[in-house]
């Protein structure tokens, strides 16, 4: 579909802010089927990668053979799906690139996200819509118009642009839509085009090939050739805080931006669900005129619970300073974690009950529990209702305390089917609080048993 920016996106001239909000596309980061299920109620589009030529090679990713199923699943739910093919490409990979593009077109993927000009040319040859990745570092109107003339349907701008510069580019587009990142990890290098991992860790850890080892997230000492050491406040000076623009969604919509992207194809499933839900609610609030400080406060509280390094607005309003760096904590600053408490042993379809082997802590009526598939597509969470938990055929309100040595078998009615070996977890900060207070012996759950899906990026 060709979009005339001057008629569609210039809010305040041709459309009100509330009407523009209904045109914005929200993209969710999808690492696997569980993330897709988590985001499907809130996103307009999904972006994902396969095991080749994408910049998140350490994510689960999808097999090329799965693309038709993924595409069909999304389209049945009125969701668009975009395939990232945004790494640098070498001559020996041209055939792989061609085959991947053809597979994407055959699967009716809505578009590919590309960076290398070989990928651009191949997309044109194959006849599949393409979006220019933020890796292309589009930072001005002339560069944007260059890619627009090449046929790009959308331009994902460099993250180093102010909102005013973004507005200028939007105003000068004719057919290409503009996309920006609104939430997630920020690279300390220009739009992620970084050679630090490659130089420090070797050829198998190239950020431009999808295998960044994130040396910028480590603690460094800087010493010159005369043994003079740079003094600075804090332990880390390269680790950027996460971008968070939830408070400024009306400004972004008013700028005429077509699509908002959430970063996080290496983060856990609940992060994907929470961020996508919050930004969907924010966009809808702009659309229905209910956006305000109290709602922003609630969204920020939820976003702070899932994986984050603290928040920054990046380059949108000012150049970042040392205040936009997370100096002390490597990894998430959130006190909340997914704590694994057991596994599914069986599922009784007639009664919609899961038999769960508890191995950590206890459960009570009213607890919210997560079912996360291990080798399956299972992902959902639910509250345990009155009458929904039994041991040996008797209703209970609370289970005995389980441990690695003393298991508890409990039956819980579920809202969706589960499969044997699916993990059961609780999202809580309880163990963190107890640990800080010196109450390790009184913890409800063991701190060590976190899900494989939690707290990674």
C-alpha positions as CSV (number, residue, x, y, z in Angstrom):
1,X,0.0,0.0,0.0
2,X,1.3,3.4,-1.0
3,X,1.0,6.0,1.8
4,X,0.9,9.7,1.1
5,X,2.6,11.2,4.2
6,X,1.3,14.7,3.6
7,X,-2.3,13.5,3.7
8,X,-2.1,10.8,6.3
9,X,0.4,11.7,9.0
10,X,0.5,15.4,9.5
11,X,-1.6,15.7,12.6
12,X,-3.1,19.0,13.4
13,X,-3.4,19.9,9.7
14,X,-5.4,17.1,8.0
15,X,-6.2,15.0,11.1
16,X,-6.6,15.4,14.8
17,X,-4.2,13.8,17.2
18,X,-6.9,11.3,18.3
19,X,-7.5,10.2,14.7
20,X,-3.8,9.9,14.1
21,X,-3.4,7.6,17.0
22,X,-5.6,5.1,15.2
23,X,-3.2,5.0,12.3
24,X,-0.1,4.2,14.3
25,X,1.3,0.7,14.0
26,X,2.9,-1.0,17.1
27,X,5.6,-3.6,16.4
28,X,6.4,-6.3,19.0
29,X,9.8,-8.2,19.2
30,X,9.3,-11.9,18.7
31,X,12.0,-14.4,19.5
32,X,9.7,-17.5,19.5
33,X,6.1,-18.8,19.5
34,X,5.7,-17.9,23.2
35,X,6.6,-14.3,22.6
36,X,4.2,-14.2,19.7
37,X,1.4,-15.5,21.8
38,X,2.2,-13.0,24.5
39,X,2.0,-10.0,22.2
40,X,-0.8,-11.0,19.8
41,X,-3.5,-9.3,21.9
42,X,-1.7,-5.9,21.9
43,X,0.5,-5.5,18.8
44,X,-0.4,-4.6,15.2
45,X,2.7,-6.3,13.8
46,X,5.4,-8.7,14.8
47,X,9.0,-8.6,13.7
48,X,11.2,-11.7,13.9
49,X,14.3,-13.4,12.5
50,X,15.4,-16.8,11.3
51,X,18.7,-18.5,12.1
52,X,20.6,-16.6,9.4
53,X,21.3,-13.0,8.4
54,X,19.6,-11.3,11.3
55,X,21.2,-9.2,14.2
56,X,19.8,-11.4,17.0
57,X,21.4,-14.7,16.2
58,X,21.5,-15.6,19.9
59,X,17.6,-15.4,20.1
60,X,15.6,-18.6,19.7
61,X,14.5,-17.4,16.2
62,X,12.4,-19.3,13.8
63,X,13.3,-22.0,11.2
64,X,12.7,-20.9,7.6
65,X,10.3,-23.8,7.3
66,X,8.1,-22.2,10.0
67,X,7.6,-18.9,8.1
68,X,4.3,-20.0,6.4
69,X,2.9,-21.1,9.7
70,X,3.9,-17.9,11.5
71,X,2.6,-15.8,8.6
72,X,-0.7,-17.6,8.5
73,X,-1.1,-17.4,12.3
74,X,-0.5,-13.7,12.3
75,X,-2.7,-12.9,9.3
76,X,-5.6,-14.9,10.8
77,X,-5.4,-12.5,13.7
78,X,-5.1,-9.4,11.5
79,X,-1.5,-9.0,12.4
80,X,1.3,-8.0,10.0
81,X,4.6,-9.9,10.2
82,X,8.1,-8.6,9.2
83,X,11.2,-10.6,8.8
84,X,14.6,-9.1,9.8
85,X,17.4,-9.7,7.3
86,X,19.5,-6.9,8.6
87,X,23.0,-8.2,9.0
88,X,26.0,-7.5,6.7
89,X,26.1,-10.0,3.8
90,X,29.1,-11.6,2.2
91,X,29.5,-13.0,-1.3
92,X,29.3,-16.6,-0.1
93,X,25.9,-15.8,1.5
94,X,24.2,-14.4,-1.6
95,X,22.4,-17.7,-2.4
96,X,21.3,-18.0,1.2
97,X,20.0,-14.4,1.0
98,X,18.1,-15.1,-2.2
99,X,16.5,-18.3,-0.8
100,X,15.5,-16.5,2.4
101,X,13.8,-13.7,0.5
102,X,12.0,-16.1,-1.8
103,X,10.8,-18.1,1.2
104,X,9.6,-14.9,2.9
105,X,7.6,-13.9,-0.2
106,X,6.2,-17.4,-0.6
107,X,5.1,-17.3,3.0
108,X,3.4,-13.9,2.3
109,X,5.5,-12.1,4.9
110,X,4.4,-8.5,4.8
111,X,7.9,-7.1,4.4
112,X,11.6,-7.6,5.2
113,X,13.8,-5.3,7.3
114,X,17.1,-4.9,5.6
115,X,20.4,-3.0,5.9
116,X,23.0,-4.3,3.4
117,X,22.4,-2.9,-0.2
118,X,22.6,-6.5,-1.4
119,X,19.5,-7.3,0.7
120,X,17.8,-4.2,-0.8
121,X,18.6,-5.3,-4.3
122,X,17.5,-8.9,-3.6
123,X,14.2,-7.7,-2.1
124,X,13.6,-5.6,-5.2
125,X,14.4,-8.5,-7.5
126,X,12.2,-10.9,-5.6
127,X,9.4,-8.4,-5.3
128,X,8.9,-8.2,-1.6
129,X,8.3,-4.9,0.3
130,X,11.3,-3.8,2.3
131,X,12.0,-1.5,5.3
132,X,15.3,0.1,5.9
133,X,16.8,-1.0,9.2
134,X,18.0,1.5,11.8
135,X,21.4,0.0,10.9
136,X,21.3,2.1,7.7
137,X,21.7,5.1,10.0
138,X,19.2,7.4,8.2
139,X,19.7,10.7,9.9
140,X,18.6,13.4,7.4
141,X,16.0,14.1,4.7
142,X,18.3,13.5,1.7
143,X,19.2,10.0,2.9
144,X,15.6,9.3,3.6
145,X,14.6,10.4,0.1
146,X,17.3,8.3,-1.4
147,X,15.9,5.1,0.2
148,X,12.4,6.2,-0.6
149,X,13.3,6.5,-4.3
150,X,14.9,3.0,-4.1
151,X,11.4,1.7,-3.2
152,X,11.6,1.4,0.6
153,X,8.1,1.2,2.1
154,X,9.3,2.3,5.5
155,X,12.4,3.9,7.0
156,X,13.5,3.0,10.6
157,X,15.4,6.1,11.5
158,X,18.7,6.3,13.4
159,X,18.2,6.4,17.2
160,X,20.4,9.4,17.5
161,X,17.8,11.9,16.1
162,X,16.0,14.5,18.1
163,X,12.2,14.6,17.7
164,X,12.5,17.9,15.8
165,X,14.8,16.3,13.2
166,X,12.4,13.3,12.9
167,X,9.5,15.8,12.2
168,X,11.6,17.4,9.4
169,X,12.1,14.0,7.8
170,X,8.5,13.0,8.1
171,X,7.3,16.3,6.5
172,X,9.5,15.6,3.4
173,X,8.4,12.0,2.8
174,X,6.0,11.2,-0.1
175,X,5.5,7.4,-0.1
176,X,7.7,6.0,2.7
177,X,6.4,5.7,6.3
178,X,8.7,6.6,9.2
179,X,9.3,4.1,12.1
180,X,11.1,4.8,15.4
181,X,12.1,2.8,18.5
182,X,10.1,3.7,21.6
183,X,11.3,1.2,24.2
184,X,14.2,-1.1,24.9
185,X,17.9,-1.5,24.9
186,X,20.1,1.3,23.6
187,X,23.4,0.6,22.0
188,X,26.3,2.9,23.0
189,X,27.4,3.0,19.3
190,X,25.7,4.8,16.5
191,X,22.5,2.9,15.7
192,X,24.1,-0.3,16.8
193,X,26.9,-0.2,14.2
194,X,29.5,-1.2,16.7
195,X,32.9,-2.9,16.3
196,X,33.7,-3.1,20.0
197,X,32.5,-6.7,20.5
198,X,34.4,-7.9,17.4
199,X,37.6,-6.2,18.5
200,X,37.4,-7.4,22.1
201,X,36.0,-10.9,21.6
202,X,36.9,-11.9,18.0
203,X,35.3,-12.7,14.7
204,X,32.5,-14.9,16.3
205,X,31.2,-12.0,18.4
206,X,30.4,-9.3,15.8
207,X,27.6,-6.9,16.6
208,X,27.1,-6.4,12.8
209,X,26.6,-10.2,12.4
210,X,24.1,-10.7,15.2
211,X,26.5,-12.1,17.8
212,X,27.3,-9.1,20.0
213,X,28.9,-10.1,23.3
214,X,27.9,-6.7,24.8
215,X,31.3,-5.8,26.2
216,X,29.8,-2.3,26.7
217,X,27.8,-3.7,29.6
218,X,30.9,-4.6,31.6
219,X,33.1,-2.8,34.1
220,X,36.1,-1.3,32.5
221,X,39.3,0.5,33.6
222,X,40.8,3.0,31.2
223,X,44.6,3.3,31.5
224,X,46.8,5.2,29.0
225,X,50.3,4.3,27.8
226,X,51.9,6.2,30.7
227,X,49.8,4.2,33.2
228,X,47.5,7.1,33.9
229,X,44.0,5.9,34.9
230,X,40.8,7.7,34.0
231,X,38.8,8.5,37.1
232,X,35.0,8.4,36.8
233,X,32.0,7.9,39.0
234,X,30.5,4.4,39.0
235,X,31.6,1.0,37.8
236,X,30.4,1.1,34.2
237,X,30.5,4.1,31.8
238,X,29.4,2.6,28.5
239,X,26.1,0.8,29.5
240,X,23.2,2.9,28.3
241,X,19.9,2.9,30.1
242,X,16.9,1.6,28.3
243,X,14.8,3.8,26.0
244,X,11.3,4.5,27.4
245,X,9.0,6.9,25.6
246,X,5.7,5.9,27.2
247,X,5.2,9.4,28.7
248,X,5.6,11.1,25.4
249,X,3.5,9.0,23.1
250,X,1.2,12.0,22.2
251,X,4.3,14.0,21.0
252,X,5.5,11.1,18.8
253,X,2.0,10.6,17.3
254,X,1.7,14.4,16.7
255,X,5.1,14.2,14.8
256,X,3.4,12.0,12.2
257,X,5.4,8.9,12.9
258,X,3.8,5.8,11.3
259,X,5.2,3.0,13.5
260,X,6.4,2.5,17.0
261,X,8.9,-0.3,17.6
262,X,9.7,-2.1,20.9
263,X,13.2,-3.6,21.2
264,X,13.6,-6.9,22.9
265,X,14.0,-10.1,20.8
266,X,16.5,-11.4,23.4
267,X,14.3,-10.5,26.4
268,X,11.9,-12.8,28.2
269,X,8.3,-13.4,27.2
270,X,6.7,-11.4,30.0
271,X,8.7,-8.4,29.1
272,X,7.3,-8.6,25.5
273,X,3.8,-8.9,26.9
274,X,4.1,-6.1,29.4
275,X,5.8,-3.6,27.1
276,X,3.4,-4.3,24.2
277,X,0.4,-4.0,26.4
278,X,1.5,-0.7,28.0
279,X,2.3,0.9,24.7
280,X,-1.0,-0.4,23.2
281,X,-2.9,1.1,26.1
282,X,-1.0,4.4,25.7
283,X,-1.8,4.7,22.0
284,X,-5.4,3.8,22.7
285,X,-5.6,6.4,25.5
286,X,-4.4,9.1,23.0
287,X,-7.0,7.9,20.6
288,X,-9.9,8.1,23.1
289,X,-8.7,11.3,24.8
290,X,-7.9,9.7,28.2
291,X,-4.1,9.9,28.2
292,X,-2.9,11.5,31.4
293,X,-0.4,11.5,34.3
294,X,-2.2,8.8,36.3
295,X,-2.1,6.4,33.5
296,X,1.5,7.2,32.7
297,X,2.3,6.5,36.3
298,X,0.7,3.1,36.1
299,X,2.4,2.1,32.9
300,X,5.8,3.2,34.2
301,X,5.3,1.1,37.3
302,X,4.6,-2.0,35.2
303,X,7.5,-1.3,32.9
304,X,9.9,-1.0,35.8
305,X,8.9,-4.5,37.0
306,X,10.1,-6.3,33.8
307,X,13.7,-6.4,32.6
308,X,15.2,-2.9,32.4
309,X,18.4,-1.0,33.0
310,X,16.7,2.2,34.1
311,X,15.0,4.5,31.7
312,X,16.1,7.3,29.4
313,X,14.5,9.3,26.5
314,X,17.7,8.9,24.4
315,X,18.2,11.6,21.9
316,X,14.6,12.6,21.5
317,X,14.8,15.9,23.5
318,X,18.5,16.3,24.4
319,X,21.9,14.7,23.9
320,X,22.3,11.9,26.5
321,X,24.7,12.6,29.4
322,X,26.3,10.4,32.1
323,X,22.9,10.4,33.8
324,X,21.6,8.2,30.9
325,X,24.2,5.5,31.7
326,X,23.5,2.7,34.2
327,X,26.8,2.8,36.2
328,X,26.3,0.2,38.8
329,X,24.0,-2.7,37.9
330,X,24.9,-5.1,35.1
331,X,21.6,-6.6,33.8
332,X,18.2,-5.7,35.0
333,X,17.6,-3.1,37.8
334,X,14.2,-4.6,38.4
335,X,13.7,-6.4,41.7
336,X,11.1,-8.7,40.1
337,X,12.0,-12.1,38.7
338,X,10.3,-15.2,37.3
339,X,10.8,-17.8,40.0
340,X,10.3,-21.4,38.8
341,X,8.2,-23.4,41.3
342,X,7.5,-26.6,39.5
343,X,6.6,-28.4,36.2
344,X,3.5,-29.8,34.7
345,X,3.3,-33.6,35.1
346,X,0.0,-34.2,33.2
347,X,-3.0,-32.3,31.8
348,X,-6.6,-33.7,32.2
349,X,-8.5,-32.2,29.3
350,X,-12.0,-33.3,30.6
351,X,-11.6,-31.2,33.7
352,X,-9.1,-28.6,32.4
353,X,-6.8,-29.4,35.3
354,X,-3.0,-29.5,35.3
355,X,-1.2,-31.9,37.6
356,X,1.8,-29.9,38.8
357,X,4.9,-31.1,40.7
358,X,5.8,-28.3,43.0
359,X,9.6,-28.2,43.8
360,X,10.0,-24.7,45.3
361,X,7.8,-22.8,47.8
362,X,4.0,-23.0,48.0
363,X,0.9,-21.8,46.3
364,X,-2.3,-20.3,47.7
365,X,-5.7,-19.2,46.3
366,X,-5.3,-15.9,44.5
367,X,-1.7,-16.4,43.4
368,X,-1.0,-15.6,39.7
369,X,1.0,-18.4,38.1
370,X,2.7,-18.6,34.7
371,X,2.9,-21.6,32.4
372,X,5.9,-21.4,30.1
373,X,6.5,-24.1,27.5
374,X,9.8,-26.0,27.3
375,X,9.9,-27.3,23.8
376,X,6.2,-26.3,23.4
377,X,4.3,-23.1,22.4
378,X,2.7,-22.8,25.9
379,X,2.6,-19.3,27.4
380,X,-0.1,-17.8,29.6
381,X,-0.7,-16.7,33.2
382,X,-3.7,-16.9,35.4
383,X,-4.9,-16.5,39.0
384,X,-5.8,-19.6,41.0
385,X,-9.5,-19.3,41.8
386,X,-11.5,-20.5,44.8
387,X,-12.1,-24.2,44.3
388,X,-9.4,-24.4,41.6
389,X,-6.7,-26.2,43.6
390,X,-6.8,-29.8,44.9
391,X,-4.6,-32.3,46.5
392,X,-5.6,-36.0,46.5
393,X,-9.1,-35.0,45.4
394,X,-9.7,-32.5,48.2
395,X,-10.1,-28.7,47.7
396,X,-7.3,-26.7,49.4
397,X,-6.6,-23.0,49.9
398,X,-2.8,-23.4,50.3
399,X,-0.3,-26.1,49.4
400,X,2.4,-27.5,51.8
401,X,5.8,-26.0,51.3
402,X,7.7,-27.8,48.5
403,X,11.5,-28.1,48.0
404,X,14.0,-29.8,45.7
405,X,13.9,-32.8,48.1
406,X,10.2,-32.7,49.1
407,X,7.9,-32.4,46.1
408,X,4.2,-31.6,46.3
409,X,1.7,-32.9,43.7
410,X,-1.2,-30.5,43.2
411,X,-4.0,-30.3,40.7
412,X,-4.9,-26.8,39.4
413,X,-7.7,-25.8,37.0
414,X,-6.2,-23.9,34.1
415,X,-7.7,-21.4,31.6
416,X,-5.8,-23.0,28.7
417,X,-4.4,-26.4,27.9
418,X,-0.8,-27.2,29.0
419,X,1.7,-29.9,28.2
420,X,3.9,-32.2,30.2
421,X,7.1,-30.5,31.3
422,X,5.8,-27.0,30.8
423,X,7.4,-24.8,33.5
424,X,5.3,-23.2,36.2
425,X,6.5,-19.9,37.8
426,X,5.7,-16.9,39.9
427,X,6.6,-13.3,39.0
428,X,7.6,-11.8,42.3
429,X,10.0,-9.5,44.1
430,X,9.4,-11.4,47.4
431,X,12.7,-13.3,47.4
432,X,14.6,-10.1,46.7
433,X,13.0,-8.2,49.6
434,X,13.6,-11.1,52.0
435,X,17.2,-11.4,50.9
436,X,17.8,-7.6,51.5
437,X,16.2,-7.9,54.9
438,X,18.4,-10.8,55.9
439,X,15.5,-13.2,56.0
440,X,16.9,-15.9,53.7
441,X,15.6,-18.7,55.9
442,X,12.1,-17.3,55.7
443,X,11.8,-17.0,51.9
444,X,8.7,-18.3,50.2
445,X,10.7,-19.3,47.2
446,X,14.3,-20.2,46.5
447,X,16.1,-17.3,44.7
448,X,18.2,-19.7,42.5
449,X,15.3,-21.3,40.7
450,X,14.5,-18.8,37.9
451,X,13.1,-19.8,34.5
452,X,15.4,-20.1,31.5
453,X,13.1,-17.4,30.0
454,X,13.7,-14.7,32.6
455,X,16.0,-11.7,32.8
456,X,18.0,-12.2,29.6
457,X,18.5,-9.8,26.8
